[in-house]
């Protein structure tokens, strides 16, 4: 929660593809069912609940979020490796 929804894709990669798929399925079901909205934390200054279907990842599948996180992770590792070689 400390990083908000800006790195959900990285969290999906770290959790693994199957858990990312399940998380998206749960988020979609929660968004569809108003009785479940109470389980979504309030965010921001306006203390608002943001549904999966309204957030920045609304049309993405678990596989897409996993792949985006994998790409971010790989780019970060490559950049770190390049920086380490330059410092040596």
C-alpha positions as CSV (number, residue, x, y, z in Angstrom):
1,X,0.0,0.0,0.0
2,X,2.9,2.3,0.6
3,X,3.7,2.5,-3.1
4,X,0.0,2.8,-4.2
5,X,-1.0,1.4,-7.5
6,X,2.0,2.8,-9.4
7,X,3.9,-0.5,-9.2
8,X,1.1,-3.1,-9.3
9,X,2.7,-4.6,-12.4
10,X,6.0,-5.1,-10.5
11,X,4.1,-6.7,-7.6
12,X,2.4,-9.0,-10.1
13,X,5.7,-10.1,-11.5
14,X,7.2,-10.7,-8.1
15,X,4.1,-12.7,-7.1
16,X,4.2,-14.9,-10.2
17,X,2.0,-15.3,-13.2
18,X,-0.6,-17.6,-11.6
19,X,-1.1,-15.3,-8.6
20,X,-1.3,-12.3,-10.9
21,X,-4.1,-14.0,-12.8
22,X,-5.9,-14.8,-9.6
23,X,-5.4,-11.2,-8.3
24,X,-6.9,-9.7,-11.4
25,X,-9.9,-12.1,-11.3
26,X,-10.5,-11.2,-7.7
27,X,-10.2,-7.5,-8.4
28,X,-12.7,-7.7,-11.3
29,X,-15.2,-9.7,-9.2
30,X,-14.8,-7.2,-6.4
31,X,-15.4,-4.3,-8.8
32,X,-18.6,-6.0,-10.2
33,X,-20.1,-6.7,-6.8
34,X,-21.0,-3.5,-4.8
35,X,-21.3,-5.6,-1.6
36,X,-17.6,-6.2,-1.8
37,X,-16.6,-2.6,-2.2
38,X,-16.3,-2.2,1.6
39,X,-13.1,-4.4,1.3
40,X,-11.3,-1.9,-0.9
41,X,-9.2,0.6,1.1
42,X,-9.9,4.3,1.0
43,X,-7.1,6.2,-0.8
44,X,-6.0,9.7,-1.4
45,X,-7.0,13.0,0.2
46,X,-10.6,12.4,-0.8
47,X,-10.7,9.0,0.9
48,X,-12.0,7.3,-2.2
49,X,-12.2,3.6,-3.1
50,X,-10.7,3.0,-6.5
51,X,-12.1,-0.1,-8.3
52,X,-9.9,-2.2,-10.7
53,X,-12.3,-1.2,-13.5
54,X,-11.5,2.5,-12.9
55,X,-7.8,2.4,-12.1
56,X,-4.8,2.6,-14.3
57,X,-4.8,-1.2,-15.0
58,X,-8.6,-1.5,-15.9
59,X,-8.3,-3.4,-19.1
60,X,-5.2,-5.4,-18.3
61,X,-5.0,-9.1,-17.7
62,X,-2.8,-10.8,-15.1
63,X,-0.5,-11.9,-17.9
64,X,-0.2,-8.3,-19.1
65,X,0.6,-7.0,-15.7
66,X,3.1,-9.8,-15.1
67,X,4.8,-9.1,-18.4
68,X,5.0,-5.3,-17.7
69,X,6.5,-6.0,-14.2
70,X,9.0,-8.5,-15.8
71,X,10.0,-5.8,-18.3
72,X,10.5,-3.2,-15.6
73,X,12.5,-5.6,-13.4
74,X,14.7,-6.6,-16.4
75,X,15.4,-3.0,-17.4
76,X,16.2,-2.1,-13.8
77,X,18.7,-5.0,-13.5
78,X,20.3,-4.2,-16.8
79,X,20.7,-0.5,-15.9
80,X,22.2,-1.4,-12.5
81,X,24.6,-3.8,-14.2
82,X,25.7,-1.1,-16.7
83,X,26.2,1.4,-13.8
84,X,28.3,-1.0,-11.9
85,X,30.5,-1.7,-14.9
86,X,31.0,2.0,-15.5
87,X,31.9,2.6,-11.8
88,X,34.6,-0.2,-11.9
